[in-house]
Amino acid sequence: MQQHLKKYKLYLSVSIGIVVLVMYYFLLTQPLFQDPYSTVIEAKDGRLLAATIASDGQWRFPEMDAVPEKFEKALLYFEDENFHYHPGVNPFSLARAAWQNLQAGKVVSGGSTITMQLVRLSRKDKPRTLWQKLVELVLATRVELAYSKEDILAMYASHAPFGGNVVGLNAATWRYFNREPYDLSWGEAALLAVLPNSPALIHPGRNRGELEAKRNRLLNKLQAVGIIDSLTNQLAQSESIPDEPVPLPQLASHLLTRVVNDGKKQQRVQTTIDAGLQQKVNTILASHHRFLKANEVHNAAAIVADVNSGQVLAYVGNVQEAGYDHNSQVDIITAARSTGSILKPFLYAAMLDEGQLLPSMLIADVPVFINGFAPRNFSKSYDGAVHADRALARSLNVPAVQMLREYRYEKFHRLLQELGMATLQHSADHYGLALILGGAEGSLWDIAGMYAGMARTLNHYNQHFDSYRYHDSNFRPLSYTGDLSTQERSKTGLLSAASIFHTLNALLEVYRPNEQMSWKMFDSSQKIAWKTGTSFGYRDAWAVGVTSKYVVGVWVGNADGEGRPGLTGIDAAAPIMFDIFDLFPQSKWFGAPMDEMMKIPICRASGYKASEICDIIDTLNIVKSGSRTQQCPFHQLIHLDQTGLRVNSDCQPVAKMSHKAWFLLPPVQEYYYRSKNPSYKKVPPFRGDCGSSNETVAAMELIYPKPHSVIFIPKELDGTAGSAVFEVAHRHAEKTVFWHLNDEFIGSTSRIHQMMINPGAGKYRLTLVDEEGQSVTQPFEVISER
């Protein structure tokens, strides 16, 4: 019986022991602290860029991984010299504290170790009773079993109070000294080591002498034990006590908001931002803002990134000086805004890549009407025909629409998405041809990334010499955290290196209109391929530039969408972009991807492949696919007599003809081209005795209406019937043109071939005949009543 009783007691003891051990194990909550933290972003070198206050109103940075050596030594010699040797409880310190309290008749010493203080911090506002002290003793031993000494120090430093709403060493060093914990002096480290013991002492005007005395006693102790020498002690004690906490840096407040929105709330995020560059870009935008606000333009944004890595070096989402009333809190970098002309280089490159275009091929620049869409150039004038690279440099709208019409907007829509434009949420038909003129919305983040992708493609191509010269991730989003995409190599890219090379070369000489017939070029200290954009209604001004090393994107406007006169990319955004580029040393320009190019003869006048009769021929390197383009269609062989008039075999023996290649544009293109190009020679007229019935060169072309136009003619302001102005271009304006509507003669014109017409609703056929018998017929429909 006694043996069974002993067994029972043994089992009971073991069971109780197990229960106690289990309870002891689960005494500790995981994690130890449930406090909310500030969201903190740091530059690539660890400098603080910005931080949010925690949701409980405390400046409490995320927990530290380690404690700086100076603070650790100061803290241990002030609070717990035997920290590394006790199991969380120091019996000698407790006995000493009990004796001191007994002698004083009140609590003057707690005898708590740093581990016990950590437990007390984690348990918040528990009363300081004997029972709670016993609980802290038990929990402290449990903490020592769960964490290393280094972890315990880091948690204490992260959660200790430092006065007011400043919690944790990291927040304290920035709030009081505006620097990293690892940059503290001995005087600063000693001050912060004594502060958690009496955090109220930091308040201005309250016992500052006592705080200084505590710090100095600690410094003397550190000298006494040989941690610091006498000179260091003297210098440390000469340091002044800080005043009230200073504001935290807010160098990248919009990036901070983005970090929170990207799911990194309550984290410390080390970004790729260059703190010095960020400050300089902030200053540049603030400087320009002082002038922009005079025109009621209040917002601006800029982004700078490294081309090869895609890492963001500066991120200024808006101008802080604009103030909350002018939406300074809006991050423009991620906002979808009308793109204006900023996408034109990608169309130019795509057409070069597919062999639909040669770099300087002539593109029509004449009035165009497409299903009610009538694009116009910014200058409200036309060149008739313009070389494609010049059209891109001058950002002409009509040639861009002509190019997109040929390339197909459906293909371009898909290409933009593949290049990284994430804001195209609608179908291609939703945007139509207006896609190239700002009909879609893009973000500065995406567009800067796409320009960087072009430069990156060229860089990677020139770095490799085998057949795998492209990277699958050449076109990828920018990154502010340094996360790099995989670098799988491939034989082809979304755009060929050769097409990009020609595009960036075309963007080296971007011109701006100064007066109607004058062009002024921006100069820069280095080669920069750059493009501007202006949205309809002067609401958005863009400028994006790229070198082999950097991409800079700038947006200027009003965040609420209000347009302002004169708000253009060239005048508002480009100067900011160039000021930012001036911060960088010169970059080496891109090497030509010769393996993707071939030399062919090019007609200088037309930019097409030269035909046998082109007069001036240049040999140029083009994208290989461009060899499929047609030969020059504008040089034609004409036959002249001795006086220089045109003849044919009906009136002149072939043996007495001279044959000459003539650069001849279609009538409408010629009509506008001549006014901008005085050297253009009109084709001579036929000699009087020579008929032009066999003429293959059209003499006339209607400017308006276009074939099968559907026309609505509004009434005048006084309610009377209005009229549409029909116009025809004739190679020889002095010729008389006879106008017929449904075979009924309605009038004639000479020199200025325009006629006002309003026949009323119905379908019509317009026929024009000149005095030499050449004619042109155009069907159209009017849908408005007279």
C-alpha positions in Angstrom: 0.0 0.0 0.0 2.8 2.3 1.0 4.6 1.5 -2.3 1.5 2.4 -4.3 1.2 5.7 -2.3 4.8 6.5 -3.1 4.2 5.8 -6.8 1.1 8.0 -6.7 3.0 10.9 -5.1 5.8 10.5 -7.7 3.3 10.6 -10.6 1.6 13.6 -9.0 4.8 15.4 -8.5 5.9 14.7 -12.1 2.5 15.8 -13.4 2.5 19.0 -11.4 6.1 19.6 -12.6 5.0 19.1 -16.2 2.0 21.4 -15.7 4.2 24.0 -14.1 6.8 23.7 -16.9 4.0 23.9 -19.6 2.6 27.0 -17.8 6.1 28.4 -17.5 6.6 27.9 -21.2 3.4 29.5 -22.2 3.8 32.4 -19.8 5.5 34.4 -22.6 3.4 36.0 -25.3 4.8 35.8 -28.9 5.7 38.3 -30.0 6.6 40.1 -26.8 5.2 43.4 -28.0 2.0 44.0 -29.8 2.6 47.7 -30.3 1.9 49.5 -33.6 5.0 50.9 -35.3 5.9 53.8 -37.5 6.5 53.1 -41.2 10.0 54.1 -42.0 11.8 54.5 -45.3 15.6 54.8 -45.6 17.9 55.8 -48.4 20.2 53.2 -49.9 22.9 54.3 -47.4 20.6 53.9 -44.4 19.8 57.6 -44.0 16.3 58.3 -42.9 14.1 59.7 -45.7 10.7 59.9 -44.0 8.5 58.2 -41.4 4.9 58.1 -40.3 3.8 58.3 -36.7 2.4 55.0 -35.3 -1.4 54.6 -35.0 -1.2 55.1 -31.2 0.4 58.6 -31.7 3.9 57.4 -30.7 7.1 57.8 -32.7 8.0 54.1 -32.5 10.2 52.8 -35.2 10.2 49.1 -36.1 12.4 47.0 -33.8 16.1 47.2 -34.3 18.2 44.2 -35.1 21.2 45.3 -33.0 22.3 48.0 -30.7 25.2 50.4 -31.4 28.2 49.7 -29.3 28.4 53.1 -27.6 24.8 53.0 -26.5 25.1 49.4 -25.3 28.1 50.1 -23.1 26.6 53.3 -21.7 23.3 51.5 -21.0 24.8 48.5 -19.3 27.1 50.6 -17.1 24.1 52.7 -16.1 21.4 50.0 -15.7 22.8 46.5 -15.5 26.6 45.9 -15.4 26.1 42.1 -15.0 23.6 41.8 -17.9 25.7 39.3 -19.8 26.1 37.1 -16.7 22.7 36.7 -15.0 19.7 34.7 -16.1 17.3 37.7 -16.2 17.3 38.2 -12.5 20.2 39.5 -10.4 19.7 38.4 -6.7 22.5 40.8 -5.5 20.9 43.8 -7.1 17.5 42.8 -5.6 19.0 42.4 -2.2 20.9 45.8 -2.5 17.7 47.5 -3.6 15.7 46.0 -0.7 18.3 47.2 1.8 18.3 50.7 0.2 14.5 50.9 0.2 14.4 49.7 3.8 16.8 52.3 5.0 15.1 55.1 3.1 11.6 54.0 4.2 10.4 54.3 0.6 11.2 52.9 -2.9 14.4 54.5 -4.1 15.8 51.5 -6.1 14.1 48.7 -8.0 17.0 46.4 -8.5 15.5 45.5 -11.9 17.7 44.1 -14.6 17.3 45.2 -18.2 15.4 42.0 -18.9 13.0 42.8 -16.1 12.5 46.3 -17.4 11.9 44.8 -20.8 9.1 42.6 -19.3 7.6 45.6 -17.5 7.6 47.6 -20.8 5.8 44.7 -22.6 3.1 44.5 -19.8 2.3 48.2 -20.1 0.7 49.9 -17.2 0.7 47.2 -14.6 0.8 48.5 -11.0 4.2 48.4 -9.3 3.4 46.1 -6.5 5.3 43.2 -4.9 3.1 40.7 -6.7 3.8 42.3 -10.1 7.5 42.3 -9.2 7.4 38.6 -8.6 5.6 38.1 -12.0 8.3 40.2 -13.7 11.0 38.0 -12.0 9.5 34.8 -13.4 8.9 36.3 -16.9 12.4 37.7 -17.0 13.9 34.2 -16.6 11.5 33.0 -19.3 12.6 35.8 -21.7 16.2 34.8 -21.2 15.4 31.3 -22.3 13.5 32.5 -25.4 15.9 35.2 -26.6 19.6 35.9 -26.9 21.2 38.7 -24.9 21.6 40.6 -28.2 17.9 40.3 -28.9 16.9 41.4 -25.5 19.0 44.5 -25.7 17.6 45.3 -29.2 14.0 44.9 -28.0 14.7 47.1 -25.0 16.3 49.8 -27.1 13.4 49.6 -29.5 10.7 50.0 -26.8 12.2 52.1 -24.1 10.6 55.5 -23.5 12.7 58.6 -24.4 10.3 61.4 -23.4 7.1 62.7 -24.8 5.8 60.4 -27.6 9.3 59.3 -28.5 9.7 55.5 -28.1 12.8 53.5 -29.0 16.4 54.5 -29.6 16.0 54.8 -33.4 13.2 57.4 -33.1 15.0 59.2 -30.3 18.3 59.6 -32.2 16.4 61.2 -35.1 14.1 63.3 -32.9 16.8 64.7 -30.7 20.0 64.6 -32.8 18.8 64.2 -36.4 21.1 61.2 -37.0 21.4 57.5 -37.1 21.9 55.6 -33.8 25.3 54.4 -35.1 26.4 58.0 -35.5 25.9 59.0 -31.9 28.7 60.6 -29.9 29.6 59.4 -26.5 27.8 62.3 -24.9 24.7 61.6 -26.9 24.8 57.9 -26.2 25.2 58.5 -22.4 22.3 61.0 -22.5 20.0 58.5 -24.2 21.2 55.7 -21.8 20.0 57.6 -18.7 16.8 59.0 -20.3 14.5 55.9 -20.1 15.1 55.9 -16.4 13.6 59.4 -16.2 12.1 60.3 -19.6 10.3 63.4 -18.3 13.6 65.1 -17.9 13.9 65.8 -21.6 11.1 68.3 -21.6 12.4 71.9 -22.1 12.6 73.9 -18.9 12.1 70.9 -16.6 15.1 69.7 -14.6 17.6 70.0 -17.4 20.4 70.3 -14.9 19.5 67.0 -13.3 19.5 65.3 -16.7 22.9 66.7 -17.5 24.3 65.7 -14.1 23.1 62.1 -14.6 24.7 62.0 -18.1 28.0 63.3 -16.7 28.1 60.9 -13.8 27.7 58.1 -16.3 30.5 59.5 -18.5 32.8 59.7 -15.5 32.0 56.1 -14.7 32.8 55.1 -18.3 36.1 56.8 -17.9 36.8 55.2 -14.6 36.3 51.7 -16.1 38.5 52.5 -19.1 35.7 52.6 -21.8 36.6 56.2 -22.7 39.6 58.4 -22.0 39.7 61.7 -20.3 39.6 63.8 -23.4 36.6 62.0 -24.8 34.9 62.4 -21.5 35.7 66.1 -21.4 34.4 66.6 -25.0 31.3 64.6 -24.3 30.4 66.6 -21.1 30.8 69.8 -23.1 27.9 68.8 -25.4 24.7 70.7 -24.8 21.4 69.0 -23.8 19.0 68.9 -26.8 16.0 71.1 -26.8 12.5 69.8 -27.6 12.4 67.1 -30.3 13.0 68.2 -33.9 10.8 67.2 -36.8 11.8 64.0 -38.6 13.2 64.3 -42.2 10.5 64.3 -44.8 12.6 64.0 -48.0 10.3 61.5 -49.7 6.9 61.8 -48.1 5.1 60.6 -51.2 7.3 57.5 -51.5 6.5 56.9 -47.9 2.8 56.9 -48.7 3.4 54.6 -51.6 5.3 52.2 -49.4 2.3 52.1 -47.0 -0.1 51.6 -49.9 2.1 48.8 -51.3 1.5 46.7 -48.1 4.7 47.6 -46.2 3.0 49.5 -43.3 4.8 49.4 -40.0 8.0 48.2 -41.6 11.4 49.7 -42.0 12.1 49.8 -45.8 15.5 50.4 -47.2 15.0 52.0 -50.6 17.3 52.6 -53.6 17.0 56.4 -53.1 20.1 58.5 -53.1 19.5 60.9 -50.2 21.7 63.6 -51.5 20.2 63.5 -55.0 16.7 63.4 -53.5 17.4 66.6 -51.6 18.7 68.3 -54.7 15.8 67.3 -56.8 13.4 68.6 -54.1 15.3 71.9 -54.2 15.1 72.1 -58.0 11.3 71.5 -58.0 10.8 74.0 -55.2 12.8 76.6 -57.1 10.8 76.2 -60.3 7.5 76.1 -58.3 8.1 79.7 -57.3 7.8 80.8 -60.9 5.1 78.3 -61.9 2.7 79.4 -59.2 2.6 82.8 -60.8 0.6 81.2 -63.6 -1.5 79.3 -61.1 0.4 76.1 -61.8 0.9 74.5 -58.4 2.1 70.9 -58.7 5.1 69.2 -60.1 6.7 65.8 -59.8 10.0 64.2 -60.9 11.5 60.7 -60.9 15.2 59.7 -61.5 16.3 56.2 -62.0 19.4 54.2 -63.0 18.9 52.8 -66.5 20.6 49.5 -66.1 19.2 48.4 -62.7 15.9 50.2 -62.9 16.4 51.4 -59.4 14.8 54.7 -58.5 17.4 57.3 -57.2 15.0 60.2 -56.6 11.3 60.2 -56.1 9.5 63.5 -55.7 5.8 62.9 -56.0 4.8 66.5 -55.6 5.9 69.9 -54.5 5.4 70.3 -50.7 5.4 74.1 -51.1 2.1 73.9 -52.9 0.3 73.2 -49.7 -2.7 71.0 -48.9 -5.1 73.5 -50.5 -3.4 72.8 -53.8 -3.2 69.0 -53.4 0.4 68.7 -52.4 -0.4 65.4 -50.8 -1.2 63.8 -54.2 1.5 61.5 -55.5 1.6 62.5 -59.2 4.2 59.8 -60.0 1.6 57.1 -59.8 -1.4 59.1 -61.0 -2.8 58.4 -64.5 -2.6 61.6 -66.6 -3.1 62.4 -70.2 0.1 61.6 -72.0 0.1 64.2 -74.7 2.9 63.4 -77.2 5.1 61.5 -74.9 4.4 58.1 -76.5 5.4 59.1 -80.0 8.9 57.7 -79.8 7.6 54.2 -79.2 5.5 54.4 -82.4 8.5 55.6 -84.4 10.6 52.8 -83.0 7.9 50.2 -83.7 7.5 51.2 -87.3 11.3 51.2 -87.8 11.5 47.7 -86.2 8.8 46.3 -88.5 10.2 47.8 -91.7 7.3 50.2 -92.2 9.4 53.3 -91.9 12.9 54.6 -92.6 14.4 57.1 -90.2 13.9 60.2 -92.4 11.1 59.0 -94.6 8.6 61.8 -95.7 5.3 61.7 -93.9 2.3 63.6 -95.0 1.5 66.7 -92.9 -1.8 67.9 -94.3 -5.3 68.4 -92.9 -6.9 65.0 -92.2 -10.4 64.0 -91.3 -11.0 60.5 -90.0 -14.5 59.6 -88.9 -14.9 63.0 -87.2 -11.4 63.0 -85.8 -9.4 66.0 -87.2 -6.0 66.2 -85.5 -4.0 69.4 -85.7 -0.4 70.3 -85.0 0.4 72.4 -81.9 1.4 75.3 -84.2 -2.0 75.0 -86.1 -0.1 74.9 -89.4 1.0 72.2 -91.8 4.3 71.4 -93.5 2.7 69.4 -96.3 5.4 66.6 -95.9 8.0 66.3 -93.2 10.8 63.8 -92.6 9.8 61.3 -89.9 12.7 62.0 -87.6 12.0 65.8 -87.8 8.3 65.1 -87.2 9.3 63.2 -84.0 11.7 65.9 -82.9 9.1 68.7 -83.5 6.4 66.5 -82.0 4.0 67.1 -85.0 0.6 65.6 -84.4 -0.7 65.0 -87.9 2.2 62.9 -89.1 2.0 60.9 -85.9 -1.7 60.1 -86.6 -0.8 59.2 -90.2 1.9 56.8 -88.9 -0.4 55.2 -86.3 -3.1 54.8 -89.0 -0.6 52.8 -91.0 0.8 50.8 -88.1 -2.7 50.2 -86.6 -3.7 51.4 -83.2 -4.7 47.9 -82.1 -1.1 46.8 -82.5 0.3 49.9 -80.8 -2.1 49.5 -77.8 -0.8 45.9 -77.3 2.8 47.0 -77.7 2.4 49.7 -75.0 1.0 47.2 -72.6 3.9 44.9 -73.2 6.4 47.7 -72.8 5.0 48.4 -69.3 2.1 50.9 -69.6 -0.2 49.5 -66.9 -2.8 52.3 -67.1 -4.4 51.2 -70.4 -7.5 49.7 -68.9 -9.8 50.0 -71.9 -9.8 48.3 -75.3 -7.8 49.6 -78.2 -11.1 50.8 -79.9 -11.8 53.0 -76.8 -8.7 55.0 -77.6 -8.5 54.8 -81.4 -6.1 57.0 -83.2 -6.2 59.5 -80.3 -3.9 57.1 -78.4 -0.9 58.8 -79.9 -2.0 62.3 -78.9 -2.9 61.9 -75.3 -6.2 60.0 -75.7 -4.9 57.6 -73.1 -3.7 58.2 -69.6 -0.3 57.1 -68.3 1.7 57.5 -65.1 5.1 59.1 -64.8 6.3 55.8 -63.1 5.4 53.7 -66.2 6.5 56.1 -68.8 9.9 56.7 -67.2 10.3 53.0 -66.9 9.5 52.5 -70.6 12.1 55.1 -71.7 14.6 53.4 -69.4 13.7 50.1 -71.1 14.8 51.5 -74.4 18.2 52.6 -73.1 18.6 49.4 -71.2 18.0 47.4 -74.3 20.8 49.2 -76.1 23.1 48.8 -73.2 22.5 45.1 -72.9 22.8 44.6 -76.6 26.2 46.2 -76.6 27.4 44.2 -73.6 27.0 40.8 -75.3 28.5 39.5 -78.5 26.8 36.2 -79.1 23.3 35.7 -80.6 21.6 36.2 -77.2 21.9 40.0 -76.9 18.6 40.8 -75.3 17.2 40.4 -71.8 13.6 39.3 -71.3 13.3 42.0 -68.6 14.7 44.9 -70.5 11.3 46.5 -70.3 10.3 46.1 -66.7 8.8 48.4 -64.0 11.1 50.6 -62.1 11.9 49.6 -58.5 12.4 51.6 -55.3 13.5 48.6 -53.2 16.2 47.1 -55.5 14.3 44.0 -56.3 15.6 42.9 -59.7 13.8 40.8 -62.2 15.4 37.7 -63.7 17.9 38.4 -66.4 17.0 35.6 -68.9 18.8 36.3 -72.2 17.0 36.0 -75.6 17.7 36.5 -79.3 15.0 39.2 -79.8 13.4 42.0 -77.8 10.1 43.8 -77.9 11.9 46.5 -79.9 15.1 45.9 -81.8 18.3 47.7 -80.6 18.7 49.2 -84.1 15.2 50.8 -84.0 15.8 52.1 -80.6 19.2 53.6 -81.6 17.6 55.5 -84.5 14.8 56.7 -82.2 17.1 58.0 -79.5 19.3 59.7 -82.1 16.2 61.4 -83.4 15.4 62.6 -79.9 18.8 64.2 -79.4 17.6 67.3 -81.3 14.2 68.1 -80.0 13.1 71.5 -81.1 10.6 73.9 -79.8 8.5 76.5 -81.7 9.6 80.0 -81.0 7.8 81.9 -83.8 5.8 80.7 -86.8 8.9 80.1 -89.0 11.6 79.9 -86.4 12.8 77.0 -84.3 15.0 77.1 -81.3 16.9 74.2 -80.0 17.6 73.4 -76.3 21.3 73.0 -75.6 22.7 70.7 -73.0 26.2 69.9 -71.6 25.7 66.2 -72.6 23.9 64.0 -75.1 20.3 63.5 -73.9 17.5 61.8 -75.8 14.4 63.7 -74.6 10.8 64.2 -75.4 8.0 66.5 -74.2 4.3 66.2 -74.1 1.4 68.6 -73.6 -2.2 67.3 -73.0 -5.3 68.9 -74.5 -6.4 72.0 -72.6 -2.9 72.6 -71.2 -3.5 70.3 -68.2 -0.4 68.2 -68.3 3.2 69.1 -69.2 5.6 66.2 -69.6 9.4 65.9 -70.2 11.3 62.6 -70.2 15.0 62.3 -71.0 17.4 59.4 -71.1 21.1 58.8 -71.4 23.0 55.5 -71.2 23.0 55.8 -67.4 20.0 57.7 -66.2 16.3 58.4 -67.0 14.6 61.5 -65.7 10.9 62.1 -65.9 9.1 65.3 -65.0 5.4 66.3 -64.9 4.0 69.8 -64.3 0.4 70.9 -63.9 -2.4 71.0 -61.4 -3.4 67.9 -59.6 -7.1 68.8 -59.9 -6.8 68.9 -63.7 -7.2 72.6 -64.1 -5.5 73.8 -67.3 -3.4 76.9 -67.6 -2.4 79.0 -70.7 1.2 78.3 -71.6 1.4 75.1 -69.6 3.5 73.1 -72.1 6.0 70.3 -71.7 8.7 72.4 -73.5 8.3 75.5 -71.3 7.3 74.1 -67.9 8.7 70.5 -67.6 11.8 70.5 -69.9 13.7 73.2 -67.9 13.3 71.1 -64.7 14.4 68.0 -66.5 17.6 69.7 -67.8 18.4 71.1 -64.3 18.2 67.6 -62.9 20.4 66.2 -65.7 23.0 68.9 -64.9 23.5 67.2 -61.5 25.1 64.2 -63.3 28.5 63.8 -65.1 28.4 63.3 -68.8 27.4 59.8 -70.0 28.9 58.0 -72.9 26.5 57.8 -75.8 25.1 54.5 -77.0 27.1 52.4 -79.4 25.5 51.7 -82.8 24.1 48.1 -83.0 25.8 47.6 -86.4 24.9 43.8 -86.6 21.2 44.8 -86.9 21.8 47.5 -89.5 22.7 47.6 -93.2 23.8 50.3 -95.5 21.5 51.2 -98.4 21.3 54.2 -100.7 18.7 56.7 -99.4 17.1 59.6 -101.4 18.0 62.7 -99.5 14.8 64.6 -100.5 12.3 61.9 -99.6 14.1 59.7 -97.1 12.9 56.6 -99.1 15.2 54.0 -100.6 16.8 55.7 -103.6 15.5 55.0 -107.1 17.5 55.2 -110.2 16.4 58.8 -110.9 16.9 60.3 -107.4 19.3 63.2 -107.8 21.0 63.3 -104.4 21.7 60.0 -102.7 23.1 59.3 -99.2 24.3 55.9 -98.1 23.0 55.4 -94.6 22.8 52.6 -92.0 19.2 51.6 -91.4 17.3 48.8 -89.6 17.7 45.7 -91.7 13.9 45.3 -91.9 13.7 48.7 -93.6 15.1 47.2 -96.8 11.6 46.0 -97.5 10.3 49.6 -97.9 9.4 50.9 -101.4 11.7 53.1 -103.5 11.2 56.8 -103.6 7.8 57.5 -105.2 8.3 61.3 -105.4 11.0 61.5 -108.0 9.4 61.2 -111.5 10.9 61.6 -114.9 9.4 64.5 -116.9 10.0 65.6 -120.5 10.9 69.2 -121.4 11.5 71.2 -124.5 14.2 73.7 -125.1 12.3 76.4 -123.2 11.7 74.3 -120.1 8.0 73.6 -120.7 6.6 70.1 -120.4 5.9 68.2 -123.6 4.9 64.7 -124.7 5.2 62.6 -127.9 2.0 64.2 -129.2 3.6 67.5 -129.7 7.4 67.0 -129.6 9.7 64.4 -131.2 11.3 62.3 -128.6 14.7 63.1 -130.0 14.2 66.8 -129.2 13.1 66.2 -125.6 15.2 66.6 -122.5 14.5 64.2 -119.6 14.8 65.3 -116.1 14.1 63.8 -112.7 11.7 66.0 -110.7 10.9 65.9 -107.0 7.1 66.0 -107.1 4.7 65.8 -104.1 1.0 65.1 -104.3 -1.0 68.4 -104.9 -2.2 68.8 -101.3 1.2 68.1 -99.8 2.8 70.4 -102.3 0.3 73.2 -101.5 1.6 73.3 -97.9 5.2 72.2 -98.5 5.9 75.1 -100.8 5.2 77.7 -98.1 7.7 76.2 -95.8 10.3 75.2 -98.4 11.0 78.1 -100.9 13.5 75.9 -102.7 10.8 73.5 -103.8 10.3 73.8 -107.6 6.8 73.4 -109.1 6.6 71.1 -112.1 6.5 73.2 -115.3 3.2 73.4 -117.1 2.6 71.7 -120.5 3.3 73.7 -123.6 0.2 75.2 -125.1 0.1 72.8 -128.1 0.5 69.7 -125.9 -2.5 68.1 -124.4 -2.3 66.8 -120.8 -4.9 64.0 -121.3 -2.1 61.4 -120.9 -0.8 63.1 -117.8 0.0 60.7 -115.0 0.8 63.4 -112.4 -2.4 64.6 -110.7 -2.8 68.4 -111.0 -5.5 68.7 -108.3 -6.3 67.2 -105.0 -9.2 68.1 -102.7 -8.1 69.3 -99.2 -11.7 69.3 -98.0 -14.0 67.3 -98.1 -12.2 64.0 -98.0 -13.8 61.0 -99.8 -17.2 59.9 -98.4 -17.2 62.6 -95.7 -20.3 63.1 -93.6 -20.7 66.8 -92.9 -22.7 68.7 -90.4 -23.0 72.4 -91.2 -24.1 74.5 -88.1 -26.1 77.7 -88.3 -24.6 81.1 -87.8 -25.0 83.0 -84.5 -27.9 85.0 -86.0 -29.8 81.8 -87.0 -29.1 82.0 -90.7 -27.8 79.0 -92.6 -24.0 78.5 -92.4 -21.7 77.2 -95.0 -18.8 74.7 -95.3 -15.6 75.9 -96.9 -14.5 73.4 -99.6 -10.9 73.7 -100.8 -8.7 72.2 -103.5 -5.0 72.3 -104.1 -3.8 72.9 -107.7 -0.2 72.6 -108.7 -0.6 75.8 -110.8 -2.8 78.0 -108.7 -3.2 80.5 -111.5 -5.3 78.0 -113.4 -9.1 78.3 -113.4 -11.0 75.5 -111.7 -14.7 74.9 -112.5 -16.9 73.6 -109.7 -19.8 71.2 -110.3 -22.2 69.8 -107.7 -24.1 66.8 -109.0 -23.1 67.8 -112.5 -24.5 71.3 -112.0 -22.1 74.2 -112.4 -21.8 76.3 -109.2 -18.8 78.6 -109.9 -15.2 78.9 -110.7 -12.0 79.9 -108.7 -8.5 81.1 -109.6 -5.4 81.3 -107.4 -7.4 80.8 -104.1 -9.4 77.7 -104.8 -12.0 77.8 -102.0 -15.8 77.8 -102.2 -18.5 78.2 -99.6 -21.2 75.6 -100.0 -24.4 74.6 -98.2 -26.6 72.5 -100.4 -28.8 71.1 -97.6 -29.1 67.6 -96.4 -28.4 64.9 -98.9 -25.8 62.9 -100.8 -23.7 64.7 -103.4 -20.9 64.3 -105.9 -18.4 67.2 -106.3 -16.6 67.4 -109.6 -13.8 69.9 -110.3 -12.4 70.5 -113.7 -9.4 72.8 -114.6 -9.0 74.7 -117.8 -6.8 71.9 -119.2 -9.5 69.3 -118.7 -8.0 67.5 -115.7 -10.7 66.6 -113.1 -11.3 65.2 -109.7 -14.5 63.8 -108.3 -15.4 63.4 -104.6 -18.6 62.0 -103.1 -19.8 63.4 -99.7 -23.0 63.7 -97.6 -24.5 66.6 -95.7 -26.7 65.7 -92.7 -27.8 69.2 -91.6 -30.7 71.1 -93.0 -30.3 74.6 -94.3 
